Amino acid sequence: MDASIIVYLIVISILLSFTPSTAEPLAPAFFVIGDSSVDSGTNNFLGTFARADHPPYGRDFDTHQPTGRFSNGRIPVDFLALRLGLPFVPSYLGQNGAVEDMIHGVNYASAGAGIIASSGSELGQHISFTQQIQQFTDTFQQFILTMGEDNATTLISNSILYISIGINDYIHYYLLNVSNVNNLYLPWHFNQFLASSLRRELKNLYNLNVRKIVVMGLAPIGCAPHYLWEYGTDNGECVEQINDMAIEFNFLMRHIVEKLAEELRDANIIFCDVYEGSMDILKNHDQYGFNITSEACCGFGKYKGWFMCLSPEMACSNASNYIWWDQFHPTDTVNAILADNIWNGQHTKMCYPMHLQDMVIQKAK
């Protein structure tokens, strides 16, 4: 397909997503657990260096203001919420706890969080993976007290739970060799530990009557500007030893999700391999309309990867030409493409055994 046509289709997809849906929502609510890839403002309320509550973050968002999202605009769950016919999901710490504010979903994600509770702790406060699940449990309990157990259970079992976590266990734990972890675990064994821990929490969520879960894999973090700078790559080549860990983790998690689907017959669990979707964008960047693939739009140092995005003066003028927004996070244009793939595989298949659209209309492929 001609490159200009592909770019045109992406733009049309983004523009259409700005139009609010008047149809009945495809799910009653959308709940989000994760890290900075999906944090919609949790860390604004915490004492941490991992904050995106200042310009130029949010400059291309609907309000053109920083919201706490680690992007120039929308994050993937924003695009998916609109696909589901739901409003953007508010952060758990950003609302007053009233059930009417949470009835369409809550975002518990916190930048710096990992599967291991202490991952990212050198940045300051964050809400860990297990703490986020406890917050979700508390929300469910509030629903039960307000609407009764049967109605609350029906709402939760028909809602979508989206999980995007794990990358900080590499960035802020394994690759930093916290607690001498490199000498205690080979990458494969560390991956097994993380995957088995995530499996346990998925079963705990199932026991809370969650029945529709989207589990996101790891992105090719070895291609992030920070590691291009740190490892001193000359021509923007990805750091393969880091990417190999992401590939292994995704392989394990896809297998675990397949086995859980066999075990938990009344559950729908999707695994989405963000590595596959992201590498398709990196390899075919011309077709997607990206001119700059290794340097971040905003940052400092070679590849803009040495230091995080702190001020508008550090940012490029047009983020849509860039794959990377800052040293670790993609631009909202990339987020839109990945969301399209999660929804229906529009650009490339990366979700198994079905897409989110298939899940909500109960038509597994």
C-alpha positions in Angstrom: 0.0 0.0 0.0 1.2 3.5 -0.8 2.8 5.3 2.2 0.6 8.4 1.8 -2.5 6.2 1.9 -1.4 4.6 5.2 -0.6 8.0 6.7 -4.0 9.2 5.6 -5.8 6.2 7.2 -4.0 6.8 10.5 -5.0 10.5 10.5 -8.6 9.6 9.7 -8.6 7.0 12.5 -7.3 9.6 15.0 -9.8 12.2 13.9 -12.7 9.8 14.2 -11.7 8.9 17.7 -12.3 12.6 18.7 -16.0 12.1 17.9 -17.9 11.0 21.0 -20.0 7.9 20.6 -23.8 8.2 21.0 -24.2 4.4 20.9 -24.5 2.2 23.9 -21.1 1.5 25.4 -19.6 -1.8 24.5 -18.6 -2.4 28.1 -20.0 -0.9 31.3 -16.6 0.2 32.6 -12.9 0.2 31.8 -10.3 -0.3 34.6 -6.6 0.2 34.1 -3.6 -1.1 36.1 -0.1 -0.4 35.2 2.9 2.0 35.0 3.8 5.2 33.2 2.6 3.8 29.8 -0.9 4.2 31.1 -0.7 6.6 34.1 -3.3 9.2 33.6 -2.4 11.4 36.6 -1.8 9.2 39.7 1.7 10.4 40.2 0.6 14.0 40.3 -0.4 13.3 43.9 2.8 11.6 44.9 6.2 12.6 46.0 8.2 11.4 43.1 10.5 12.5 40.3 8.4 10.4 37.9 5.9 13.1 37.1 4.4 14.4 33.9 2.4 17.3 35.3 4.3 20.1 33.6 4.7 21.3 30.0 5.4 20.2 27.4 3.7 17.0 28.5 0.1 17.2 27.3 0.7 20.0 24.8 -1.2 17.9 22.1 -3.8 16.5 24.4 -7.4 17.5 24.0 -7.0 20.3 26.6 -3.5 21.2 25.5 -2.5 21.0 29.2 -0.4 18.6 31.2 -2.5 15.9 32.9 0.1 13.5 34.2 0.2 11.4 31.1 3.7 10.6 29.9 3.0 11.7 26.4 2.6 14.8 24.3 -1.1 13.8 24.0 -3.2 10.7 24.5 -2.1 7.3 25.9 -3.4 4.0 24.5 -6.2 3.6 27.0 -7.6 7.0 26.0 -8.1 5.8 22.4 -9.5 2.5 23.6 -11.9 4.1 26.1 -13.5 6.0 23.2 -13.6 2.8 21.1 -15.6 1.3 23.9 -17.9 4.3 24.0 -16.7 5.3 27.4 -15.2 8.6 28.7 -11.5 8.9 29.5 -10.8 6.9 32.6 -10.0 9.1 35.7 -7.0 8.4 37.9 -8.0 6.8 41.3 -6.2 9.5 43.2 -7.7 12.2 41.1 -11.3 11.8 42.1 -13.2 12.0 45.5 -14.1 8.3 45.7 -17.8 8.8 44.9 -19.2 5.8 43.1 -20.8 7.9 40.3 -17.2 9.1 39.5 -15.9 5.5 39.2 -18.9 3.8 37.6 -17.4 3.9 34.1 -14.0 2.9 35.2 -10.9 3.9 37.2 -7.2 4.2 36.3 -4.9 3.0 39.1 -1.7 3.1 37.0 1.4 4.7 38.6 4.6 5.7 36.8 7.6 3.8 38.2 5.5 0.8 39.3 6.6 -2.7 38.5 5.6 -6.3 39.2 8.3 -6.2 42.0 7.1 -3.8 44.7 10.4 -2.0 45.1 11.0 -1.5 41.3 11.2 2.3 40.7 11.6 3.2 44.4 14.7 5.3 43.7 12.4 7.7 41.9 10.2 8.3 45.0 6.7 7.2 45.8 4.6 5.1 43.5 1.6 2.8 43.8 2.8 -0.7 43.4 1.2 -3.4 41.3 -0.2 -5.2 44.4 -1.4 -1.9 45.9 -3.2 -1.1 42.6 -5.0 -4.4 42.8 -6.0 -3.6 46.4 -7.3 -0.2 45.2 -9.4 -2.1 42.6 -10.6 -4.4 45.3 -11.6 -1.4 47.4 -13.5 0.1 44.4 -15.4 -3.2 44.0 -16.3 -3.2 47.7 -17.7 0.4 47.3 -19.8 -0.8 44.3 -21.2 -3.7 46.4 -22.1 -1.3 49.3 -23.8 1.1 46.8 -25.5 -1.1 44.3 -25.6 -4.6 45.9 -23.4 -7.6 45.4 -25.2 -9.0 42.3 -25.2 -5.7 40.4 -21.6 -5.0 41.3 -20.5 -8.4 40.3 -22.4 -8.1 37.0 -20.7 -4.8 36.3 -17.2 -6.0 37.1 -17.5 -9.3 35.2 -18.6 -7.4 32.1 -16.1 -4.6 32.3 -12.6 -4.6 30.7 -9.5 -4.7 32.9 -6.3 -3.5 31.1 -2.9 -4.4 32.6 0.3 -2.8 31.3 3.2 -3.4 33.7 6.7 -5.0 33.9 9.0 -2.7 32.0 10.1 -1.0 35.2 11.3 -4.3 36.6 14.0 -4.0 34.0 14.6 -0.3 33.8 14.7 0.3 37.5 15.6 -3.1 38.9 17.4 -5.7 36.8 19.3 -3.3 34.6 20.4 -1.3 37.6 21.4 -4.6 39.4 19.4 -3.7 42.5 20.2 -6.2 45.3 22.8 -7.8 43.1 19.9 -9.3 41.1 22.1 -9.9 38.0 24.3 -12.4 39.8 21.3 -14.1 41.4 19.1 -14.5 38.3 20.0 -15.0 34.6 17.6 -13.0 32.4 15.5 -16.1 31.6 15.0 -17.0 35.3 14.2 -13.3 36.1 11.6 -13.4 33.3 10.1 -16.6 34.8 9.9 -15.0 38.2 8.1 -11.9 36.8 5.7 -13.9 34.6 4.8 -16.3 37.4 4.1 -13.4 39.7 1.9 -11.8 37.1 0.1 -15.1 36.6 -0.7 -15.2 40.3 -2.2 -11.8 40.3 -4.3 -12.6 37.2 -5.8 -15.5 39.2 -6.5 -13.2 42.1 -8.3 -10.8 39.8 -10.3 -13.7 38.4 -11.3 -14.5 42.0 -12.6 -11.0 42.3 -15.0 -11.8 39.4 -12.9 -10.1 36.7 -13.6 -12.0 33.4 -12.3 -9.7 30.6 -8.6 -8.9 30.8 -6.2 -7.4 28.4 -2.5 -8.1 29.3 0.1 -6.0 27.6 3.5 -7.3 26.9 6.8 -5.3 27.0 7.8 -2.8 24.4 11.3 -2.9 22.7 12.8 -0.8 25.4 16.3 -1.5 24.0 15.3 0.9 21.2 14.4 3.7 23.6 16.5 6.8 23.3 17.8 6.4 26.9 19.5 3.1 26.2 20.8 4.3 22.8 22.5 7.1 24.7 23.6 4.9 27.6 25.0 2.1 25.5 26.6 4.6 23.0 25.1 3.2 19.8 26.4 5.0 16.7 23.5 4.9 14.2 20.4 4.3 16.3 20.8 0.6 16.5 18.6 -1.0 19.2 20.4 -2.6 22.2 19.7 -6.3 21.4 20.5 -7.7 24.9 17.8 -5.5 26.4 15.3 -6.3 23.7 16.0 -10.0 24.1 14.7 -9.9 27.7 11.5 -8.2 26.5 11.0 -10.9 23.8 11.5 -13.7 26.4 9.1 -12.1 28.8 6.4 -11.8 26.1 6.9 -15.4 25.0 6.4 -16.5 28.6 3.3 -14.3 29.2 1.6 -15.4 25.9 2.1 -19.0 27.0 0.7 -18.3 30.5 -2.3 -16.5 29.1 -3.1 -19.4 26.8 -2.9 -21.9 29.7 -5.0 -19.6 31.9 -7.7 -19.5 29.2 -7.8 -23.3 29.3 -8.0 -23.3 33.1 -10.5 -20.4 33.5 -13.1 -21.4 30.9 -15.5 -18.5 31.6 -12.8 -15.8 31.3 -11.6 -14.0 28.2 -7.9 -13.0 28.6 -6.0 -11.4 25.7 -2.3 -11.0 25.5 -1.0 -8.2 23.3 2.7 -8.3 22.2 3.7 -4.6 22.2 7.1 -5.6 21.0 5.6 -6.9 17.7 3.5 -3.9 17.2 6.3 -1.4 18.0 8.9 -3.1 15.9 6.5 -3.0 12.9 6.3 0.8 13.4 10.1 1.1 13.8 10.9 -1.1 10.7 8.2 0.5 8.5 8.4 4.0 9.9 8.3 5.6 6.4 5.0 3.9 5.7 3.6 5.3 9.0 4.9 8.8 8.3 7.7 8.9 10.9 10.9 10.7 9.9 12.8 10.4 13.2 13.0 6.9 14.8 15.8 7.0 17.3 15.9 10.5 18.8 13.2 11.7 21.2 11.2 14.7 20.6 11.9 16.1 24.0 15.0 15.5 26.2 18.7 16.3 26.4 21.9 14.7 25.2 22.6 12.3 22.4 19.3 10.9 21.0 17.7 13.2 23.6 18.1 10.2 25.9 20.4 11.4 28.7 17.9 13.5 30.6 14.1 13.6 30.8 11.9 16.2 29.3 11.7 19.1 31.6 10.7 22.2 29.7 9.0 23.2 26.4 12.3 24.6 25.1 13.6 21.0 25.1 10.9 19.7 22.8 10.7 19.5 19.0 8.0 21.5 17.1 6.1 18.6 15.6 5.9 15.4 17.6 4.0 13.5 14.9 7.3 13.1 13.0 8.8 11.3 15.9 8.3 7.7 17.3 9.7 8.7 20.7 8.3 11.5 22.8 10.8 11.4 25.6 13.6 9.1 26.7 11.3 6.1 27.4 7.8 6.9 26.1 6.3 7.1 22.5 4.4 9.9 21.0 0.6 9.9 21.0 0.7 9.1 17.2 2.4 5.8 18.1 -0.1 5.3 20.9 -2.9 5.7 18.5 -1.4 3.0 16.1 -0.9 0.6 19.0 -4.5 1.2 20.2 -5.8 0.4 16.7 -3.9 -2.9 16.8 -5.2 -3.8 20.2 -8.7 -3.0 19.1 -8.8 -4.8 15.8 -5.3 -5.4 14.4 -5.8 -2.6 12.0 -2.1 -2.1 11.1 -0.6 -5.4 12.3 -1.6 -8.3 14.5 -0.2 -8.2 18.0 -3.0 -9.6 20.2 -3.8 -13.3 20.9 -6.1 -15.1 20.7 -8.4 -12.3 19.8 -8.6 -8.5 19.6 -10.4 -6.3 22.1 -13.2 -5.7 19.7 -13.7 -9.4 19.4 -13.9 -9.7 23.2 -16.5 -7.1 23.7 -18.8 -8.5 21.0 -18.1 -12.0 22.3 -16.8 -13.3 18.9 -13.5 -15.0 19.4 -11.5 -15.8 16.3 
